[in-house]
Amino acid sequence: SEMRVEISKLHKKLRSNIVYVTHDQIEAMTLADKIVIMNKGKIEQFGDPEEIYNNPRNIFVAEFIGSPKMNILKIERKNIINKNTLRLFNKDIHFENYNFEDELYIGIRPEDISLENNSEISTEIKIDLIENLGSEKIIYSHINGSEIRIKSTQNIKDNNITIYLPKNKLYLFDVNKNRFKA
C-alpha cells in the first residue's frame, strides 16, 4: 500500500497517461481513473471505478471489485414465482419491471447487509467466524452451502444473528450470470 500511494503521487505529478496492469482490485480502484476488467483476454467492462463498483455488468466483474467480494446467492427455478417475484428465505419478494424465467442469481455486497431491521428480506444465520479488523468486522457464515460475508461495525455477542438484505441494494443476474436489465 506504500507503493500504491507513491504511484498515485507520481501519477498526479506527471499528469500523463499510465497503463498499469494489476490483479489487485484495491490497487485498481485506488489508482485508476478508468478500469478495464479483463477475463481470459476478453474485456468484460470498461469504466471509472465508481461505475464499475456500482454497476457491474456481470458476476465476474461484481465479484472482482469490492473487498471482501460480493455475495452471490443462487435462486433455483422452483423459487421463481412469476416473472417479477422470487422466493428468498421462504418469503416472496416482488420486483418491479423484471422478467424472470429461469434460475437467477442475487448479489449483495458485504457492506450492504445490515444487522438492523431495515428490510422485508431477512434470515437468521449461524456465525462461522468473525475477522476483527478494528474499525470493522467481517462476519463469515453460510446460506444453503454458499459462503456469505458481512461487513459490520457492530459488536456481535451471539453466535446466531439475523441479517437484513435491503431490496434496493440487491443486484440481479440472469442464468448466464449477466446483470438483469430492469
C-alpha positions as semicolon CSV with decimal commas, in nm:
position;residue;x (nm);y (nm);z (nm)
1;S;0,000;0,000;0,000
2;E;0,306;0,231;0,046
3;M;0,386;0,161;-0,318
4;R;0,027;0,241;-0,417
5;V;0,049;0,584;-0,252
6;E;0,382;0,656;-0,425
7;I;0,247;0,557;-0,768
8;S;-0,060;0,772;-0,710
9;K;0,154;1,075;-0,619
10;L;0,377;1,018;-0,919
11;H;0,073;0,993;-1,148
12;K;-0,062;1,325;-1,018
13;K;0,281;1,489;-1,060
14;L;0,345;1,360;-1,412
15;R;-0,011;1,426;-1,532
16;S;0,037;1,179;-1,814
17;N;-0,143;0,858;-1,901
18;I;-0,017;0,547;-1,730
19;V;-0,129;0,198;-1,818
20;Y;-0,097;-0,015;-1,508
21;V;-0,173;-0,386;-1,508
22;T;-0,270;-0,543;-1,176
23;H;-0,458;-0,840;-1,034
24;D;-0,515;-0,642;-0,717
25;Q;-0,859;-0,489;-0,726
26;I;-0,786;-0,247;-0,441
27;E;-0,489;-0,117;-0,638
28;A;-0,708;-0,083;-0,946
29;M;-0,982;0,102;-0,756
30;T;-0,746;0,345;-0,583
31;L;-0,507;0,418;-0,870
32;A;-0,727;0,427;-1,176
33;D;-0,935;0,695;-1,342
34;K;-1,060;0,426;-1,579
35;I;-1,054;0,050;-1,533
36;V;-1,067;-0,221;-1,797
37;I;-1,166;-0,554;-1,643
38;M;-1,045;-0,847;-1,848
39;N;-1,128;-1,214;-1,822
40;K;-0,923;-1,460;-2,028
41;G;-0,831;-1,187;-2,277
42;K;-1,188;-1,063;-2,316
43;I;-1,295;-0,717;-2,199
44;E;-1,579;-0,763;-1,951
45;Q;-1,628;-0,398;-1,861
46;F;-1,469;-0,057;-1,903
47;G;-1,545;0,245;-1,688
48;D;-1,440;0,451;-1,391
49;P;-1,400;0,278;-1,052
50;E;-1,727;0,419;-0,916
51;E;-1,928;0,296;-1,213
52;I;-1,773;-0,050;-1,212
53;Y;-1,835;-0,086;-0,838
54;N;-2,197;0,035;-0,855
55;N;-2,298;-0,108;-1,192
56;P;-2,116;-0,433;-1,261
57;R;-2,224;-0,582;-1,593
58;N;-2,193;-0,943;-1,478
59;I;-2,097;-1,165;-1,185
60;F;-1,731;-1,180;-1,289
61;V;-1,699;-0,800;-1,259
62;A;-1,922;-0,787;-0,948
63;E;-1,703;-1,035;-0,763
64;F;-1,378;-0,883;-0,887
65;I;-1,439;-0,536;-0,744
66;G;-1,503;-0,494;-0,372
67;S;-1,340;-0,639;-0,064
68;P;-1,448;-0,883;0,061
69;K;-1,614;-0,982;-0,263
70;M;-1,985;-0,959;-0,340
71;N;-2,205;-1,237;-0,202
72;I;-2,383;-1,435;-0,472
73;L;-2,690;-1,647;-0,392
74;K;-2,842;-1,876;-0,650
75;I;-3,219;-1,873;-0,687
76;E;-3,337;-2,207;-0,823
77;R;-3,609;-2,223;-1,083
78;K;-3,857;-2,361;-0,832
79;N;-3,818;-2,036;-0,636
80;I;-3,920;-1,819;-0,931
81;I;-4,285;-1,748;-0,852
82;N;-4,363;-1,541;-1,161
83;K;-4,190;-1,301;-1,398
84;N;-4,114;-1,047;-1,126
85;T;-4,140;-1,237;-0,798
86;L;-3,892;-1,473;-0,643
87;R;-3,879;-1,661;-0,317
88;L;-3,588;-1,592;-0,086
89;F;-3,562;-1,717;0,274
90;N;-3,921;-1,850;0,244
91;K;-4,055;-1,509;0,158
92;D;-4,192;-1,390;-0,176
93;I;-4,004;-1,082;-0,292
94;H;-4,159;-0,872;-0,565
95;F;-3,952;-0,663;-0,806
96;E;-4,088;-0,405;-1,049
97;N;-4,027;-0,435;-1,424
98;Y;-3,839;-0,763;-1,439
99;N;-3,897;-1,070;-1,647
100;F;-3,773;-1,377;-1,461
101;E;-3,792;-1,705;-1,649
102;D;-3,504;-1,925;-1,545
103;E;-3,291;-1,965;-1,234
104;L;-3,104;-1,649;-1,145
105;Y;-2,850;-1,507;-0,904
106;I;-2,879;-1,239;-0,641
107;G;-2,575;-1,039;-0,543
108;I;-2,527;-0,823;-0,236
109;R;-2,211;-0,655;-0,113
110;P;-2,089;-0,747;0,238
111;E;-2,120;-0,382;0,347
112;D;-2,482;-0,366;0,228
113;I;-2,604;-0,649;0,452
114;S;-2,745;-0,496;0,766
115;L;-2,784;-0,620;1,122
116;E;-3,060;-0,365;1,186
117;N;-3,418;-0,440;1,098
118;N;-3,446;-0,234;0,782
119;S;-3,580;-0,470;0,521
120;E;-3,850;-0,725;0,447
121;I;-3,578;-0,968;0,342
122;S;-3,415;-1,132;0,640
123;T;-3,280;-1,463;0,761
124;E;-3,112;-1,600;1,069
125;I;-2,755;-1,720;1,025
126;K;-2,505;-1,902;1,238
127;I;-2,166;-1,731;1,253
128;D;-1,870;-1,943;1,140
129;L;-1,600;-1,684;1,202
130;I;-1,555;-1,317;1,283
131;E;-1,250;-1,140;1,148
132;N;-1,193;-0,834;1,364
133;L;-1,027;-0,554;1,168
134;G;-1,054;-0,296;1,444
135;S;-1,281;-0,037;1,287
136;E;-1,496;-0,306;1,131
137;K;-1,560;-0,677;1,138
138;I;-1,601;-0,932;0,862
139;I;-1,855;-1,195;0,962
140;Y;-1,840;-1,528;0,779
141;S;-2,139;-1,756;0,760
142;H;-2,313;-1,973;0,502
143;I;-2,657;-1,994;0,348
144;N;-2,758;-2,310;0,160
145;G;-2,396;-2,411;0,122
146;S;-2,282;-2,071;-0,014
147;E;-2,033;-1,875;0,194
148;I;-2,164;-1,534;0,288
149;R;-1,959;-1,241;0,412
150;I;-2,096;-0,944;0,608
151;K;-1,908;-0,624;0,686
152;S;-2,020;-0,455;1,007
153;T;-1,903;-0,208;1,268
154;Q;-2,126;-0,360;1,537
155;N;-2,014;-0,572;1,828
156;I;-2,161;-0,917;1,795
157;K;-2,230;-1,114;2,112
158;D;-2,432;-1,406;1,978
159;N;-2,345;-1,695;1,754
160;N;-2,681;-1,671;1,577
161;I;-2,784;-1,338;1,431
162;T;-3,050;-1,208;1,195
163;I;-2,928;-1,034;0,882
164;Y;-3,128;-0,800;0,661
165;L;-3,084;-0,754;0,287
166;P;-3,217;-0,415;0,172
167;K;-3,401;-0,470;-0,156
168;N;-3,253;-0,160;-0,319
169;K;-2,902;-0,297;-0,259
170;L;-2,961;-0,626;-0,441
171;Y;-2,803;-0,698;-0,777
172;L;-2,987;-0,942;-1,004
173;F;-2,806;-1,160;-1,256
174;D;-2,959;-1,396;-1,511
175;V;-2,888;-1,763;-1,569
176;N;-2,584;-1,663;-1,784
177;K;-2,451;-1,453;-1,496
178;N;-2,518;-1,124;-1,678
179;R;-2,683;-0,834;-1,499
180;F;-3,059;-0,818;-1,542
181;K;-3,189;-0,518;-1,726
182;A;-3,477;-0,388;-1,517
